Amino acid sequence: MRVVLAEDLFLLRDGLVRLLQAHGFEIAAAVETGPELAAALAELDPDVAVVDVRLPPTQTDEGLQCALEARRKRPGLPVLVLSQHVEQLYARELLADGTGGVGYLLKDRVFDAEQFVDAVRRVAAGGTAMDPQVIQQLLARRSGDDRPLARLTPRETEVLELMAQGRSNAAIAGKLVVTERAIAKHTANIFAKLGLEVSDDDNRRVLAVLAYLDHGR
Protein backbone atom coordinates (compact mmCIF):
# COMPACT_ATOMS: atom_id res chain seq x y z
CA MET A 1 0.00 0.00 0.00
CA ARG A 2 1.59 3.27 -1.19
CA VAL A 3 1.45 6.31 1.08
CA VAL A 4 2.15 9.98 0.49
CA LEU A 5 2.97 11.61 3.82
CA ALA A 6 3.03 15.36 4.45
CA GLU A 7 4.35 16.67 7.78
CA ASP A 8 6.60 19.69 8.25
CA LEU A 9 8.16 18.61 11.57
CA PHE A 10 11.17 16.46 10.65
CA LEU A 11 11.18 14.25 13.75
CA LEU A 12 7.45 13.50 13.51
CA ARG A 13 7.68 12.92 9.76
CA ASP A 14 10.62 10.57 10.17
CA GLY A 15 8.85 8.74 12.98
CA LEU A 16 5.70 8.28 10.89
CA VAL A 17 7.74 7.00 7.96
CA ARG A 18 9.42 4.41 10.16
CA LEU A 19 6.13 3.40 11.81
CA LEU A 20 4.29 2.94 8.53
CA GLN A 21 7.16 1.04 6.95
CA ALA A 22 7.30 -1.25 9.97
CA HIS A 23 3.66 -2.15 9.33
CA GLY A 24 4.13 -2.97 5.65
CA PHE A 25 3.34 0.35 3.99
CA GLU A 26 5.41 1.71 1.12
CA ILE A 27 6.25 5.41 1.47
CA ALA A 28 5.88 6.84 -2.03
CA ALA A 29 6.85 10.31 -0.77
CA ALA A 30 7.41 12.10 2.53
CA VAL A 31 7.19 15.87 2.06
CA GLU A 32 7.09 18.98 4.23
CA THR A 33 5.38 21.74 2.20
CA GLY A 34 2.08 22.32 0.45
CA PRO A 35 3.54 22.60 -3.06
CA GLU A 36 5.51 19.37 -2.55
CA LEU A 37 2.35 17.63 -1.39
CA ALA A 38 0.34 18.85 -4.37
CA ALA A 39 3.01 17.60 -6.75
CA ALA A 40 3.32 14.22 -5.02
CA LEU A 41 -0.44 13.61 -5.03
CA ALA A 42 -0.69 14.54 -8.71
CA GLU A 43 2.31 12.53 -9.90
CA LEU A 44 2.38 9.44 -7.67
CA ASP A 45 -1.31 8.42 -7.43
CA PRO A 46 -0.96 6.95 -3.90
CA ASP A 47 -3.33 4.51 -2.22
CA VAL A 48 -3.70 6.90 0.73
CA ALA A 49 -2.44 10.33 1.80
CA VAL A 50 -1.58 11.14 5.42
CA VAL A 51 -1.56 14.91 5.68
CA ASP A 52 -0.89 17.51 8.35
CA VAL A 53 -3.50 20.29 8.12
CA ARG A 54 -0.94 23.11 8.50
CA LEU A 55 2.01 23.11 6.11
CA PRO A 56 4.44 25.72 4.79
CA PRO A 57 4.41 28.19 3.21
CA THR A 58 1.17 29.53 4.73
CA GLN A 59 1.01 27.39 7.91
CA THR A 60 -2.79 27.77 7.83
CA ASP A 61 -4.70 24.95 6.13
CA GLU A 62 -2.35 24.35 3.23
CA GLY A 63 -2.23 20.59 3.72
CA LEU A 64 -6.00 20.23 3.90
CA GLN A 65 -6.58 22.35 0.80
CA CYS A 66 -4.02 20.34 -1.20
CA ALA A 67 -5.77 17.14 -0.15
CA LEU A 68 -9.21 18.49 -1.05
CA GLU A 69 -7.98 19.63 -4.46
CA ALA A 70 -6.49 16.19 -5.07
CA ARG A 71 -9.84 14.60 -4.14
CA ARG A 72 -11.61 16.87 -6.60
CA LYS A 73 -9.30 15.65 -9.34
CA ARG A 74 -9.48 12.04 -8.15
CA PRO A 75 -12.80 11.51 -6.34
CA GLY A 76 -12.49 9.13 -3.43
CA LEU A 77 -8.73 9.54 -2.97
CA PRO A 78 -8.26 8.29 0.61
CA VAL A 79 -7.04 11.09 2.88
CA LEU A 80 -6.24 10.93 6.59
CA VAL A 81 -5.77 14.41 8.03
CA LEU A 82 -3.73 15.06 11.17
CA SER A 83 -4.39 18.13 13.27
CA GLN A 84 -3.09 19.56 16.53
CA HIS A 85 -6.57 20.63 17.64
CA VAL A 86 -10.21 19.80 16.93
CA GLU A 87 -11.42 22.10 14.17
CA GLN A 88 -14.92 21.13 13.07
CA LEU A 89 -14.70 23.09 9.82
CA TYR A 90 -11.94 20.79 8.58
CA ALA A 91 -13.94 17.69 9.44
CA ARG A 92 -16.93 19.06 7.55
CA GLU A 93 -14.87 19.93 4.48
CA LEU A 94 -13.43 16.43 4.36
CA LEU A 95 -16.89 14.87 4.50
CA ALA A 96 -18.54 17.28 2.08
CA ASP A 97 -18.24 15.21 -1.10
CA GLY A 98 -19.70 12.11 0.56
CA THR A 99 -17.38 9.69 -1.22
CA GLY A 100 -15.72 8.20 1.86
CA GLY A 101 -12.11 7.31 2.37
CA VAL A 102 -11.55 10.12 4.87
CA GLY A 103 -10.15 10.46 8.36
CA TYR A 104 -9.47 13.20 10.88
CA LEU A 105 -7.21 12.41 13.80
CA LEU A 106 -5.58 14.53 16.45
CA LYS A 107 -1.80 14.21 16.43
CA ASP A 108 -1.92 12.75 19.93
CA ARG A 109 -3.39 9.58 18.37
CA VAL A 110 -0.19 9.07 16.40
CA PHE A 111 1.51 7.95 19.59
CA ASP A 112 -0.89 5.00 19.78
CA ALA A 113 0.72 3.05 16.95
CA GLU A 114 -1.99 0.40 16.70
CA GLN A 115 -4.81 2.93 16.57
CA PHE A 116 -3.00 5.11 14.03
CA VAL A 117 -2.11 2.25 11.69
CA ASP A 118 -5.67 0.92 11.93
CA ALA A 119 -6.99 4.36 10.96
CA VAL A 120 -4.68 4.54 7.92
CA ARG A 121 -5.79 1.10 6.76
CA ARG A 122 -9.46 1.87 7.34
CA VAL A 123 -9.27 5.10 5.33
CA ALA A 124 -7.25 3.45 2.54
CA ALA A 125 -10.01 0.84 2.26
CA GLY A 126 -12.60 3.58 1.69
CA GLY A 127 -13.82 3.80 5.27
CA THR A 128 -13.94 6.59 7.82
CA ALA A 129 -11.76 7.26 10.85
CA MET A 130 -12.88 10.24 12.89
CA ASP A 131 -11.25 11.26 16.15
CA PRO A 132 -13.54 10.68 19.15
CA GLN A 133 -13.06 14.29 20.29
CA VAL A 134 -14.35 15.57 16.95
CA ILE A 135 -17.43 13.38 17.25
CA GLN A 136 -18.07 14.50 20.82
CA GLN A 137 -17.94 18.15 19.81
CA LEU A 138 -20.28 17.59 16.88
CA LEU A 139 -22.71 15.79 19.16
CA ALA A 140 -22.50 18.46 21.84
CA ARG A 141 -23.13 21.23 19.32
CA ARG A 142 -26.35 19.57 18.14
CA SER A 143 -27.69 18.35 21.50
CA GLY A 144 -30.20 21.08 22.39
CA ASP A 145 -33.71 20.06 23.41
CA ASP A 146 -35.10 21.12 20.03
CA ARG A 147 -32.78 18.74 18.18
CA PRO A 148 -33.50 15.11 17.23
CA LEU A 149 -30.32 14.12 19.08
CA ALA A 150 -32.07 14.97 22.33
CA ARG A 151 -34.36 12.00 21.71
CA LEU A 152 -31.48 9.52 21.80
CA THR A 153 -30.91 7.49 24.93
CA PRO A 154 -27.46 7.63 26.58
CA ARG A 155 -26.66 4.20 25.14
CA GLU A 156 -27.79 5.25 21.64
CA THR A 157 -25.60 8.35 21.88
CA GLU A 158 -22.66 6.16 22.84
CA VAL A 159 -23.33 3.86 19.90
CA LEU A 160 -23.62 6.87 17.57
CA GLU A 161 -20.22 8.19 18.69
CA LEU A 162 -18.63 4.81 17.95
CA MET A 163 -20.42 4.56 14.61
CA ALA A 164 -19.11 7.96 13.64
CA GLN A 165 -15.56 6.86 14.41
CA GLY A 166 -15.99 4.29 11.63
CA ARG A 167 -16.56 1.19 13.76
CA SER A 168 -18.65 -1.72 12.52
CA ASN A 169 -21.51 -3.21 14.51
CA ALA A 170 -19.23 -6.09 15.52
CA ALA A 171 -16.56 -3.69 16.76
CA ILE A 172 -19.10 -1.62 18.68
CA ALA A 173 -20.55 -4.76 20.28
CA GLY A 174 -17.07 -5.79 21.37
CA LYS A 175 -16.32 -2.34 22.77
CA LEU A 176 -19.57 -2.16 24.75
CA VAL A 177 -19.57 -5.86 25.65
CA VAL A 178 -23.02 -6.55 24.22
CA THR A 179 -24.35 -8.65 21.34
CA GLU A 180 -24.31 -7.55 17.71
CA ARG A 181 -28.09 -7.99 17.73
CA ALA A 182 -28.36 -5.37 20.48
CA ILE A 183 -26.19 -2.96 18.48
CA ALA A 184 -28.27 -3.55 15.36
CA LYS A 185 -31.37 -2.61 17.36
CA HIS A 186 -29.71 0.54 18.71
CA THR A 187 -28.56 1.46 15.21
CA ALA A 188 -32.06 1.08 13.79
CA ASN A 189 -33.44 3.26 16.59
CA ILE A 190 -30.79 5.92 15.96
CA PHE A 191 -31.55 6.16 12.26
CA ALA A 192 -35.27 6.25 12.92
CA LYS A 193 -34.93 9.07 15.46
CA LEU A 194 -32.62 11.05 13.16
CA GLY A 195 -34.86 10.50 10.16
CA LEU A 196 -32.12 8.71 8.21
CA GLU A 197 -32.58 5.71 5.96
CA VAL A 198 -31.13 2.53 7.45
CA SER A 199 -28.16 1.19 5.49
CA ASP A 200 -25.87 -1.82 5.87
CA ASP A 201 -23.01 0.20 4.36
CA ASP A 202 -20.90 1.29 7.34
CA ASN A 203 -19.19 4.08 5.42
CA ARG A 204 -22.44 5.51 4.06
CA ARG A 205 -24.15 5.45 7.40
CA VAL A 206 -21.26 7.20 9.13
CA LEU A 207 -21.07 9.89 6.48
CA ALA A 208 -24.83 10.36 6.58
CA VAL A 209 -24.86 10.72 10.37
CA LEU A 210 -21.92 13.12 10.39
CA ALA A 211 -23.43 15.17 7.57
CA TYR A 212 -26.68 15.38 9.54
CA LEU A 213 -24.91 16.37 12.76
CA ASP A 214 -22.92 19.04 10.97
CA HIS A 215 -25.82 20.40 8.90
CA GLY A 216 -26.67 24.01 9.49
CA ARG A 217 -23.45 25.08 11.15
MOCORGI-V353631 format. One record per run of one state. SS is the DSSP state (A for helix, B for strand, O for the rest). FROM is the first residue (numbers start at 0). TO is the last residue. If there is no record, write none. Layout:
# MOCORGI-V353631
SS | FROM | TO
SS | FROM | TO
This chain:
# MOCORGI-V353631
O | 0 | 0
B | 1 | 5
O | 6 | 8
A | 9 | 21
O | 22 | 24
B | 25 | 30
O | 31 | 31
B | 32 | 32
A | 33 | 43
O | 44 | 46
B | 47 | 51
O | 52 | 54
B | 55 | 55
O | 56 | 60
A | 61 | 72
O | 73 | 77
B | 78 | 82
O | 83 | 86
A | 87 | 94
O | 95 | 100
B | 101 | 105
A | 106 | 110
O | 111 | 111
A | 112 | 123
O | 124 | 126
B | 127 | 129
O | 130 | 130
A | 131 | 140
O | 141 | 146
A | 147 | 150
O | 151 | 152
A | 153 | 163
O | 164 | 167
A | 168 | 175
O | 176 | 178
A | 179 | 193
O | 194 | 200
A | 201 | 213
O | 214 | 216
